[in-house]
């Protein structure tokens, strides 16, 4: 096709901010998403360890998003995860449709397209595959792709290693708030209850990329979000009043602080507004894993230690389910819909 259907065209006031993602990624001026090297995060050398942890905390405070390098997950494994996901999307549509979800029936797991339940009612230029990947007793393997044959094994192993990384990151963020190491992990549900939900986003080439978005502006409702990508740029962050394009950093995992940790920290850690931009030359694929607290079991509110007379609670108490609902039905801000997808 040469023109995109009108349901995908963004409102006029949003369009001037959508530029050429390849040109923008090459620009060196202006703010850049921080890169945090985790090599020393558990070093026996106190100085090395503290320097690494301080960099992570600082990125969480200033940006709420960062490229993690030397994160400990082997490149061989992330390569398998990417090959499996790309293999699934490379199949004929009738194969993918066998895994179709049914949002109307409340079943969001599986293959889907044409998400239009956002505040603007517009469609986003993407297909996706969404499913719970951890803990293993909460996963439903019957809806995981059987082809490629390595999909289940690679994705399971990746989820397990990502869960260990989640513990490490939450420990550092806890200490950064003056809390005990395990506190944030406990507050988001611990090993039993914290769900890891994977959403593979597939953004096809778009004939009019200046008119569409892959994912509209939103903040993640999760505690943390980890993203792998196929080295095609597309992620933009709304930082200090401007859209900043994230550069592609080889072998990195992008990590977002989500609303859940922002609330628990009383806004000390940021959940940044971000969006996905598409292009006409290359297919972009990203593997987002949302670490989500249980929907009803925990009341999300600023932890008492993060609140003082000078810094009163900035967020009202809500369950995770209530927080999602609040975001879905709230009026959008001037930057476009700040709304989650059903799976975020």
NORCORZI-V872781 format. One record per pair of residues at least 24 apart in sequence whose C-alpha atoms are under 8 Angstrom apart, sorted by the first residue. I is the first residue (numbers start at 1). J is the second residue. If there is no record, write none. Layout:
i->{I:I}
j->{J:J}
//
This chain:
i->{1:2:2:3:3:4:4:4:7:7:8:8:8:8:8:8:8:9:9:9:10:10:10:10:14:14:15:15:17:18:18:18:19:20:20:21:21:21:21:21:21:22:24:25:25:25:25:25:26:31:32:32:32:32:33:33:33:33:33:33:34:34:34:34:34:35:35:35:35:36:36:36:36:37:37:37:37:38:38:38:38:39:39:39:39:53:56:57:57:57:60:60:60:61:61:61:62:62:63:63:63:63:64:64:64:64:64:64:64:65:65:65:65:65:65:66:66:66:67:67:67:67:67:68:68:68:68:69:69:69:70:71:71:71:73:73:73:75:77:77:77:78:78:80:80:81:81:81:81:82:82:82:84:84:84:84:84:84:85:85:86:87:87:88:88:88:89:99:99:99:108:108:109:110:110:115:117:118:118:118:118:118:119:119:119:119:119:119:120:120:124:124:124:124:124:125:125:125:125:125:125:125:125:126:126:126:126:126:126:127:127:127:128:128:128:128:129:129:129:129:130:130:130:130:130:131:131:131:132:132:132:132:133:133:133:133:133:134:134:134:134:134:134:135:135:135:135:135:135:159:163:166:177:177:178:179:184:184:187:188:188:188:188:188:188:189:189:189:193:193:194:194:194:194:195:195:195:195:195:196:196:196:196:197:197:197:197:197:198:198:198:198:199:199:199:199:200:200:200:200:201:201:201:201:202:202:202:202:203:203:203:203:204:204:204:204:205:205:205:205:205:205:205:206:206:206:206:207:207:208:208:209:209:209:209:212:212:213:213:213:213:214:214:214:214:215:215:215:216:216:216:216:216:217:217:217:217:217:217:217:217:217:218:218:218:218:218:218:218:219:219:219:219:219:219:219:219:219:220:220:220:220:220:220:220:221:221:221:221:221:221:221:221:222:222:222:222:222:222:222:222:222:222:223:223:223:223:223:223:223:223:223:224:224:224:224:224:224:224:224:224:225:225:225:225:225:225:225:225:226:226:226:226:226:226:226:227:227:227:227:227:227:227:228:228:228:228:228:228:229:229:229:229:230:230:230:231:232:232:232:232:233:234:234:234:234:235:235:235:235:236:236:236:236:237:237:237:237:238:238:238:239:260:260:260:263:263:263:263:263:264:264:264:264:264:265:265:265:266:266:266:266:266:266:266:266:267:273:290:293:294:295:295:295:296:296}
j->{207:207:208:207:208:206:207:208:122:123:122:123:124:125:211:212:213:122:211:212:122:211:212:213:335:336:210:211:243:210:211:277:210:210:279:233:234:245:277:278:279:233:245:233:245:246:247:248:247:244:244:245:246:247:63:65:66:67:246:247:59:63:65:66:67:66:67:68:69:66:67:68:69:68:69:70:71:68:69:70:71:69:70:71:72:172:172:172:173:176:257:269:270:268:269:270:269:270:239:270:271:272:256:257:258:269:270:271:272:254:255:256:257:271:272:254:255:256:249:252:253:254:255:252:253:254:255:251:252:253:252:165:252:253:158:161:162:251:154:157:158:158:228:150:154:151:154:155:158:229:230:287:147:148:149:150:151:154:151:200:285:147:148:145:147:148:202:143:144:145:342:343:143:143:144:341:341:328:337:339:340:341:328:329:331:332:337:339:336:337:212:213:214:215:216:203:204:206:212:213:214:215:278:201:202:203:204:214:215:201:202:203:199:200:201:202:198:199:200:201:197:198:199:200:343:197:198:199:195:196:197:198:159:195:196:197:198:159:160:163:195:196:197:191:192:193:194:195:196:196:196:224:265:306:305:305:261:264:298:223:260:292:293:294:298:293:294:298:293:294:291:292:293:294:290:291:292:293:294:289:290:291:292:289:290:291:292:343:287:288:289:290:287:288:289:343:285:286:287:288:285:286:287:288:283:284:285:286:278:283:284:285:278:282:283:284:278:279:280:281:282:283:284:278:279:280:281:279:280:279:280:277:278:279:280:277:278:275:276:277:278:275:276:277:278:275:276:277:274:275:276:336:337:273:274:275:276:335:336:337:338:339:273:274:275:337:338:339:340:258:259:271:272:273:274:338:339:340:256:257:258:259:271:340:344:258:259:260:292:323:324:340:344:257:258:259:260:261:290:291:292:293:344:257:258:259:260:261:290:291:292:293:255:256:257:258:260:261:290:291:292:255:256:257:258:288:289:290:291:253:254:255:256:288:289:290:253:254:255:286:287:288:289:252:253:254:286:287:288:284:285:286:287:284:285:286:284:282:283:284:285:284:276:277:278:284:274:275:276:277:274:275:276:277:272:273:274:275:272:273:274:272:293:300:320:300:301:302:314:315:300:301:302:303:306:302:303:306:301:302:303:306:307:313:314:315:314:338:344:320:320:319:320:321:320:321}
//
